Amino acid sequence: MIFVTIFCYRTSGVWLKNTTRSVQTALPVFTEVRRQRDVETALARTMATAGRTVAVSGITVAISLAGLLIFPQVFLRSMGFGGMSAVLIAMLAALTLLPALLAMLGPKVDALSVRPWLRRVFRRPVATARTEDHGAWARIAHSVMRRPVLITVATVALLGALTLPFLRVEFGGIDERALPAGTESRVVTETIREDFPADPSGPIEAIVTLPDAVDSAAGGSALQAYVQSVAAAPGVDGATVTGAAGDTARVAIAYDGDPVAEEARALVNEIRDVPAPEGVQVLVGGQSAVLTDLLESLGSLLPWMALMVVATTFVLLFLAFGSIVLPLKALVMNVLSIGASFGALVWIFQDGNLSGFLDFTPTGFVEATQPILVLAIVFGLSMDYEVFLLSRIREQYDLTGDNTTAVATGLQRTGGIITSAALLLLVVIGAFSLSGITFIKMIGVAMLIAVVIDATIVRVLLVPATMRLLGRANWYAPRPLRRLYARYGIRESDGQPAVPTKDRELAVTH
């Protein structure tokens, strides 16, 4: 059932990412059709600007999901391959199939616009967003940039406060409580645990390999010595030999507690530290030991995933923007938005707040693998928005050399597109938050919070404020890297900047 649910989640993700890529390509086409004389010119202009942005953002999201391939767990790797395939196929379709369809439709692409209907209903012209340094989004940007220090301090403090609960996170596994209350399998498990004697096998088992056969005097004596040592360990409620064959025996270790709680995992490590008799080899397994090994594996490989994703993303963003400051700033902002999402995750699911409203059973911990999935997906989506916004800002900065105007114009030109893409995401994510399975609900809620924070607080407030504070330093790169960007950079337009020579040199070199 768990893997069927994950498959459905991945299938919906494919549809979601294809839809988002289509929006990012199609909406600029609608704008350009109104500007240009013919559809071919509009498509060419869109592919020279938004098309390159879609390619860079798609590769960025794929890199983020590729981080899942580092883990040996099959379901994480399958999520990584599935997500990368979905993103790359969606990117290619948005860059090839979608422009072809738009060329076939021509001006009819906007034939079903609701604007004329709205004009008739409200009997007045409907305000349209302007594409230069005017309009609602540009006014918001200018308002934020007039108070950059206040906005930066306030937003960072807010996101930091939302992150604080994550500092006390406790990771655990999945048990019957992940299912909706009243589910038959959950009722059976709870009834057996509450109304019947404890299972003598217990949540922890050991396979004991002896130097002699179990039924021999030497083998039996060594086995008995180990069983007595394990039974005497603090926290163990008893140890019983439940099977034997040749020189191998199975020992069940009883534990009267939650088998996926931190105490059970600590007990596994204590049992593994119990000295075995000479010549005896012991392997400890069972439900608690599996979770212990899983957490250790995830914890040891997570830094390598982070290093790989951060390094490759930094290089890609440098090639896209020609700056070493913007990639660093983008990574810091992603950490803030993801941290705020994880903090809310702990507050809601670990602490049990909103459990009545969201209809789930709190367990006192967070299932360990879901934050890693959320991290990979949300990091990619956050970078997706960041690339789309900064690409427009970089384009305007190359044309004008004015950092403040570039930020306002970039936000004006992308605000509606990013909002539309975020709303599409929220529709699908909202469906997952209504799931009766707790860990699927957890993914939906965490992603919903992250997308809302990223598309509002970060993109509308923090990005303009920090870019205003940094000014021309946004575009800084050492001289060798400037030459590298001049030769291999991924630029939005091949045209010459329409600014004086001095400002043009500043725009290119900084």
Secondary structure, 3 states (H helix, E strand, C coil): CHHHHHHHHHHHHHHHHHHHHHHHHHHHHHHHHHHCCCHHHHHHHHHHHHHHHHHHHHHHHHHHHHHHHHCCCHHHHHHHHHHHHHHHHHHHHHHCHHHHHHHHHHHHHHCCCCHHHHHHHHCCCCCCCCCCCCCHHHHHHHHHHCCHHHHHHHHHHHHHHHHHHHHHCCEECCCHHHCCCCCHHHHHHHHHHHHCCCCCCCCEEEEEECCCCCCCHHHHHHHHHHHHHHHCCCCCCEEEEEEEECCEEEEEEECCCCCCCHHHHHHHHHHHCCCCCCCCEEEEECHHHHHHHHHHHHHHHHHHHHHHHHHHHHHHHHHHHCCCHHHHHHHHHHHHHHHHHHHHHHHHHHCCCCHHHHCCCCCCCEECHHHHHHHHHHHHHHHHHHHHHHHHHHHHHHHHCCHHHHHHHHHHHHHHHHHHHHHHHHHHHHHHHCCCCHHHHHHHHHHHHHHHHHHHHHHHHHHHHHHHHHHHHHHCCCHHHHHHHHHHCCCCCCCCCCCCHHHHHHHHHC
